[in-house]
Amino acid sequence: MMPGFGEVLRLRSLEQVPTAILSRQTAGIRGKALVVNLPGRPSSIRVSLPAVMPAVPYCLELIGAARIETDPSILPAFRPAGA
């Protein structure tokens, strides 16, 4: 389980709707896959997903998945210096 993902997803959703604290948003690792459980409404996904996406490329590297590059003008990815 990756509890930080769910916490950030709920926190961002909470800015829009007070019932976000009831959400089952979470994430976990299965083998070399990152599984992210997103909110059920597309509008909620548009609000919450950008909050965690910058961490996804580096997370995938850490679990042994392939390195992915992003277009910084669309999705800025965070990687520690030297990574």
Residue frames as qw, qx, qy, qz and C-alpha x, y, z in Angstrom:
[[0.000, 0.888, 0.460, 0.000, 0.00, 0.00, 0.00],
 [0.380, 0.211, 0.006, 0.900, 1.08, 3.57, -0.74],
 [0.143, -0.715, -0.617, 0.297, -1.01, 5.59, 1.76],
 [0.174, -0.444, 0.041, 0.878, 0.41, 8.97, 0.73],
 [0.011, -0.155, -0.647, -0.747, -1.34, 8.80, -2.64],
 [0.242, -0.612, -0.738, -0.150, -4.79, 8.37, -1.09],
 [0.303, -0.635, -0.355, 0.616, -4.14, 11.11, 1.44],
 [0.114, -0.295, 0.257, 0.913, -3.18, 13.61, -1.26],
 [0.099, -0.301, -0.743, -0.590, -6.02, 12.58, -3.56],
 [0.277, -0.682, -0.671, 0.085, -8.56, 13.03, -0.76],
 [0.279, -0.549, -0.172, 0.769, -7.04, 16.31, 0.36],
 [0.033, -0.085, 0.433, 0.897, -7.32, 17.76, -3.13],
 [0.221, -0.442, -0.766, -0.410, -10.88, 16.47, -3.52],
 [0.302, -0.598, -0.596, 0.443, -11.77, 17.91, -0.14],
 [0.107, -0.261, 0.064, 0.957, -11.19, 21.38, -1.60],
 [0.266, -0.098, -0.561, -0.778, -14.23, 20.73, -3.82],
 [0.695, -0.352, -0.416, -0.470, -16.58, 18.60, -1.74],
 [0.380, -0.570, 0.542, -0.486, -16.77, 17.94, 2.03],
 [0.942, -0.093, 0.212, -0.241, -17.65, 14.27, 1.56],
 [0.600, 0.603, -0.522, 0.064, -14.22, 13.55, 0.03],
 [0.228, -0.517, 0.741, -0.363, -13.11, 12.27, 3.42],
 [0.819, 0.016, 0.454, -0.350, -15.40, 9.28, 2.81],
 [0.688, 0.587, -0.357, -0.234, -13.60, 8.35, -0.40],
 [0.923, -0.224, 0.288, 0.120, -11.71, 5.06, -0.75],
 [0.533, 0.791, -0.284, 0.098, -8.97, 6.61, -2.85],
 [0.697, -0.555, 0.427, 0.152, -5.73, 4.72, -2.36],
 [0.588, 0.653, -0.465, -0.106, -2.76, 3.31, -4.23],
 [0.796, -0.401, 0.453, 0.025, -0.56, 0.27, -4.00],
 [0.207, 0.603, -0.710, -0.299, 2.19, -1.64, -5.73],
 [0.920, 0.060, 0.357, -0.151, 1.66, -5.03, -7.32],
 [0.830, 0.185, 0.271, 0.452, 4.87, -6.39, -8.81],
 [0.373, -0.094, 0.191, 0.903, 6.17, -3.64, -11.09],
 [0.057, -0.596, -0.534, -0.597, 2.79, -1.92, -11.37],
 [0.027, 0.099, 0.420, -0.902, 1.49, 1.11, -9.52],
 [0.146, -0.541, -0.777, -0.286, -2.27, 0.79, -9.02],
 [0.031, 0.036, 0.270, -0.962, -4.11, 4.02, -8.19],
 [0.012, -0.591, -0.807, 0.007, -7.77, 3.93, -7.14],
 [0.049, 0.138, 0.106, 0.984, -9.29, 7.20, -8.36],
 [0.366, 0.268, 0.459, -0.763, -12.58, 8.91, -7.49],
 [0.442, 0.382, 0.809, 0.063, -15.68, 7.78, -9.34],
 [0.329, 0.876, 0.291, -0.200, -16.55, 11.11, -10.96],
 [0.675, 0.428, 0.150, 0.582, -14.53, 12.38, -13.94],
 [0.002, -0.892, 0.026, -0.452, -14.67, 15.92, -12.57],
 [0.677, -0.705, 0.211, -0.023, -13.13, 14.69, -9.30],
 [0.873, 0.021, 0.217, 0.436, -10.39, 12.89, -11.20],
 [0.426, 0.710, 0.080, 0.555, -9.55, 16.12, -13.06],
 [0.302, -0.883, 0.140, -0.332, -9.18, 17.86, -9.71],
 [0.748, -0.585, 0.313, -0.030, -7.26, 15.22, -7.76],
 [0.934, 0.180, 0.131, 0.281, -5.05, 13.35, -10.24],
 [0.430, 0.764, -0.179, 0.447, -2.74, 16.31, -11.05],
 [0.451, -0.797, 0.308, -0.261, -1.80, 16.41, -7.35],
 [0.802, -0.357, 0.473, 0.072, -0.09, 12.99, -7.48],
 [0.833, 0.538, 0.082, 0.097, 0.99, 12.70, -11.12],
 [0.212, 0.860, -0.440, 0.148, 4.35, 14.50, -10.66],
 [0.471, -0.525, 0.689, -0.166, 5.43, 11.65, -8.35],
 [0.931, 0.184, 0.238, -0.208, 4.33, 8.80, -10.63],
 [0.700, 0.617, -0.353, 0.071, 7.33, 8.65, -13.05],
 [0.065, 0.598, -0.709, 0.368, 9.87, 8.43, -10.23],
 [0.711, -0.202, 0.514, -0.434, 7.69, 6.00, -8.28],
 [0.927, 0.338, -0.022, -0.158, 7.62, 3.70, -11.31],
 [0.476, 0.634, -0.562, 0.235, 11.41, 3.80, -11.49],
 [0.288, -0.504, 0.668, -0.465, 11.72, 2.94, -7.80],
 [0.811, -0.037, 0.473, -0.343, 9.57, -0.18, -8.19],
 [0.458, -0.217, 0.777, 0.373, 11.53, -1.37, -11.22],
 [0.579, 0.675, 0.455, -0.057, 9.14, -0.35, -13.99],
 [0.585, 0.397, 0.248, 0.662, 10.42, 1.42, -17.09],
 [0.187, -0.411, -0.113, 0.885, 11.55, 5.03, -16.95],
 [0.284, 0.730, 0.567, 0.254, 8.97, 7.32, -18.49],
 [0.236, -0.068, 0.025, 0.969, 9.47, 10.87, -19.64],
 [0.134, 0.768, 0.595, -0.194, 6.80, 13.53, -19.54],
 [0.269, 0.591, 0.213, 0.730, 6.26, 16.77, -21.40],
 [0.289, -0.249, -0.492, 0.783, 6.91, 19.36, -18.67],
 [0.207, -0.065, -0.122, -0.969, 4.42, 21.77, -20.25],
 [0.656, -0.264, -0.488, -0.511, 1.67, 19.18, -19.74],
 [0.857, -0.485, -0.164, -0.056, 2.84, 17.15, -16.75],
 [0.112, 0.749, -0.571, 0.317, 5.88, 18.22, -14.76],
 [0.912, -0.187, -0.359, 0.069, 7.54, 15.16, -13.23],
 [0.315, -0.837, 0.400, -0.202, 9.61, 15.35, -10.06],
 [0.920, 0.056, -0.289, 0.258, 12.82, 13.38, -9.70],
 [0.549, -0.779, 0.108, 0.284, 15.42, 13.98, -7.00],
 [0.208, 0.849, -0.459, -0.158, 18.74, 15.39, -8.17],
 [0.075, -0.481, 0.868, 0.094, 20.84, 12.65, -9.73],
 [0.613, 0.159, 0.735, -0.240, 17.90, 10.33, -10.34]]
